[in-house]
Amino acid sequence: MADEILGTASVLAPGTCGELVQGMTGGVDFLVTCPINQFSRATVTVSRGDGPGDQVRGIDHLPKTRQAVTAALARLARCLGVPGLLADVTVANPIPVGKGMGSSSADITAAVCATGRAAGSELPPETIAEIALSVEPTDGVMFPGIALLDHRRGKIVDLLGAPPPMEVIVIDRGGQVDTLEFNRIDREEHWRSVASATGEALELVREGIRRCDPELVGRGATISARAGRPDDAGPWVEHASDFAAEIGAAGVNVAHSGTVIGILLDARKRQSKPAFREAQREFAGAESVQHFRIIGGGVRF
């Protein structure tokens, strides 16, 4: 019966502070996630429909998320053996857009997962990633812990483990980056030229996660930030690196396709409050300076 409500679900998905590492390995693009405790919340009600038509309502202002939910509905309708499904969607998201903080990835992850749950189906992270990648390159926030992901084609996924106890001061140098436009530019030559550095960065971050060592993670992230930073972010990255060294932080990271830089802190040192106050003074010309915890990825209910 058309318009019969199958269910409603709400899901949270985290944003990010850029990436811990980004580069190429074996000719494949990859990034290592840096999820933080800032979330997009999607609420979805799924109903039976009569077939093709306006399947997704409520998020015309979020075309990427709308496209992803439409793809999820088509998949779910096939599994349920029904002509079609409808979704009423609301998204509440405080994560700023165009900063490299995973706003779109968080929206898509939360909305697609909520769509599945509302229809009575738990969509695994691999399926959510596949749907997200059909829309645009994506961060791997749908995977638990810290994850390495081919963010363009999804050819590789490697779950590195839970993050060490870490916090991050997020410095936004201002402006916005259009992810789709950014990823239309072929940067293969650049990533190949810094492959040695990003390979070292990745091994340090892997070992830091394995040993629960924020200092190793910070060292690796700093190497990646310097090797793969956005073209116009050089002075900001060096300023942040010098500041991190002065206050005894673990290191820095960047949004390789965004405007934010992170000062990575070992949470066990309990230095975040004075470090945050110093960063607000040191980076007074930044658009914003914020403080978050680094957390494991994956959805929350």
N, C-alpha and C positions, 0 to 999 in steps of 0.2 A: 504494500500500500504506500503510495507516494506521501511524502511529508511525515511518515512515521519516524519519530525520534528514536535513534538507536542508543544514544548516550552523550554525555558531556564530560570533558576532562580538561584539567588545567595542568600545565607543565612549565617548569622553569629551566632555562638553559643559560650557562654563563657566557659573559663576554671575555675579552682578553686584554692583556697589555702587549700588543704586537706578538712577536714570536721569540722563543729562546734561541733558535737557530733557524736559518733558512739557506737553501742552496740547491745543489744538484748532486746526486749520487748515482753512478752507473747510467748517466744520461737522463735520469728521471728527476723532476723537480720534487722538492720536499720542504716541509716546515715542521718545527717542533712546537707544540702548543704551549701557551702561557696563560691558562685560564685564571680569572680573578673573581672575587666575590661581588660581582655586579651582574644582574640577571635580567633577561627578557622573560616575561610571563605571557604565555598564550593560553586562551580559553577557547575551546572548540566544541560546538554541538553538531553532531552528524545525524542527518536524516536520510531516509530512502528517497530517491528521486525517480523520475520517469525516464531518464536518459540524458542525452546531450542538452546543454542549456547553461544558464548561469549557475555554476556549481559552487562558487565560493563567494560569500557575502561578508561585507564588513571591513575588508582590508584593501580597497581599491588604491589607497595611498601607499601600499607596500607591494608593488608589482612583483618583486622577486619572491616574496613569501606567498603571494597569491598563486604564482606559477608553480611553486613547490607543492602547495596544498592541493592544487588541481591534479598534479601528477600522482600524489599520494592517494587521492580519492579514486582515480582511475585504477590504480593497482588494487586498492581495497575492494572496489566493486567487482573486479574480476575474481578475487579470492572468495567473496561472498556469493557470487553468482547472481548479482542483481543488475538491473539495467543501468543504474547510476546512483550516485550519492551526492548529497548536498552538505555544505559546511558553513555554519555561521561562526565567524572568527573574530576575536578581539585580541589585540596585542598591546601590552603595556611595557615599554622599554625605555629606561633612563640612559642607555648607552649612546653616546654621541655618534653621529653618522660621519663617515669619511675620515676617521682618525686612525684606522688600523686597530680598532678595539673590538672587532668581531660583531658589530651590531647586526648585520644581515645574517651572518652564520647563526647567531643566537636566536634571532627571530624565526629563521627557517627550521632550525633544530627543534625549538619549542613547539612551533605550530604543527610540524609534520608528526612529531611524537604524540602530541595531543590529539591530532586527527585519528591516528591509529588507535589510541586508547579509547576514544569516544566511539569508535566503530567496533570495539571489542577485540582489537588486535595489537599486540605489543610489537612495534617495529624495532628491530635491532639497530645498533649504531651503524652497521655496515649499510643497511637499507636507507637510513636517513642520509648518510653521506652520499650514497649513489644518487638519491633524489636531489640533494643540494648541489652536487656537481653537475647535474643536468641543467642547472640554472646559471651557475657561475663558479669560478674557483672558490673554495671554501676553507675556512679554518676547521680543525678537527675537534671542536668543542663537544661534539656528540659522543666522543669516545671517553671512557673513564681514565682518570689519572692524567699523566702527561703522554701525549701521543705524537708519533712521527707519521706524517701523512703526505702522500702525493696530492697536493691541494689543487692540481689541475685535472688529473685524470683518474685518481684513486687507485693507481696500480700497486702502490705499497701502503700498508698500514702496519705500524709497529707500536705496540703499547709498551712504553718504557717503564711505567710504574708510577707510584704515588709521588707527589712532589715532596721534597724536603720542607721543613718548616721555614717558609720564606714570606716576606712582604715586599711590596713594591711601591715606590713613590712615582707616580705617573706624571710626567711633564709633557704638556701639549704645546708645541712650538707655534701652533696656529695654522689656519687654512684647512682645506679638505682635499682628499684624494678620491677620485672615482675608481673603484676597484675594477670595474669592467674595462674602462679605458686603459688603466694601468697595465692590466694583464694582456691587452692586445699588442703591447710592445714586446718584441723578441729580445730577451735578455740572456739568451743562452751563452753568448760569447763572454759576457761579464761573469756569469756564474762559473763557467769553466776556468776563467782566469784566476778565480779566488778559491778553487776547489780544494787546494791544500789547506788553506785557512779554515774553511767551513768543515772540512773533514776532521781537523783537529778539534774544532769547536764542538762538533757532534759527539766525538768520543769523550771529551771532558764532561759534557752534559749527561751522556749515558752513565758514565762512571759516578758522577755526582748524585744522580737519582738512585743508582744501585746502592751507593754507600750512604745515602741520606745526608749528603754533604753540600750545603748551600754554597760554600766557597768554590768548589769545583764547578757547580752549575753556573755561578757568576763569572768565573774565568772563561768558560766556554761561550757564554752568551756575549761577553764583551768582545771576544775575537770575532764572533759572527756579526755583531753590531758594527764593528769597524770595517769588516770586509764587505758587508752587503747593505750598508746603510743607504737610504735614499740619497740621490745626487746632491740635494740642497741641504742636507742635514749634517754635513761634516763638522762645522764649528759647534753645533749643539751636542753632537755625540762626544767630541773631545772635551767640551766643557763639562758634560755630565760625567765622563770618565774621570776627569781630574777631581771633581767634587766627590765622587764615590770613593776615590782613593783617600782623600782628605778625611772623610768621616768614618773610614773603615768599613764601607759597604762591601758586599760580595762582588759587585760588578754592575754592568748596565746591559740593557737590551733595547731593541727598537722594534717599531712596526716597519717592516721592510717595504710595505706599500701603505704608508700612513704618516701621521704627523706626531706620534707620541714616542717618548723615550722613557724607559724605566730605570730607576735606581733600585737595584736588587739588594735586599737586606736579609741577613740571617735573623729570623724571628727569635731565636734563642738568646740573642744579645739584648733584646728589649730596648732597642735604640730608635724605634720608629717615630716616637713623638718628638724628641729633639731633632732627629734627622729631617722630619717633615717640616718643622718650623724653620730650620736652616735652609732647606730647599726652597721654601716660599720666599725667603729673603734673597737667596742666591739667584733664583730664576724669576725675579720680579717681572721681567718682560715677557714671560710665557703667557699664553692664553689661559691656562689653568694649571694648577698643581694639586694632585689628589693622592690619596693613600688607600691601598687595598691589600688584602691577603692573596697570595697565590694558592689556588685550590686545585683539586682534581677536576677534570672535565666530566662530562656526562650529565644527563637530565636529572632534575629533582621533581618530586610530586608533592 
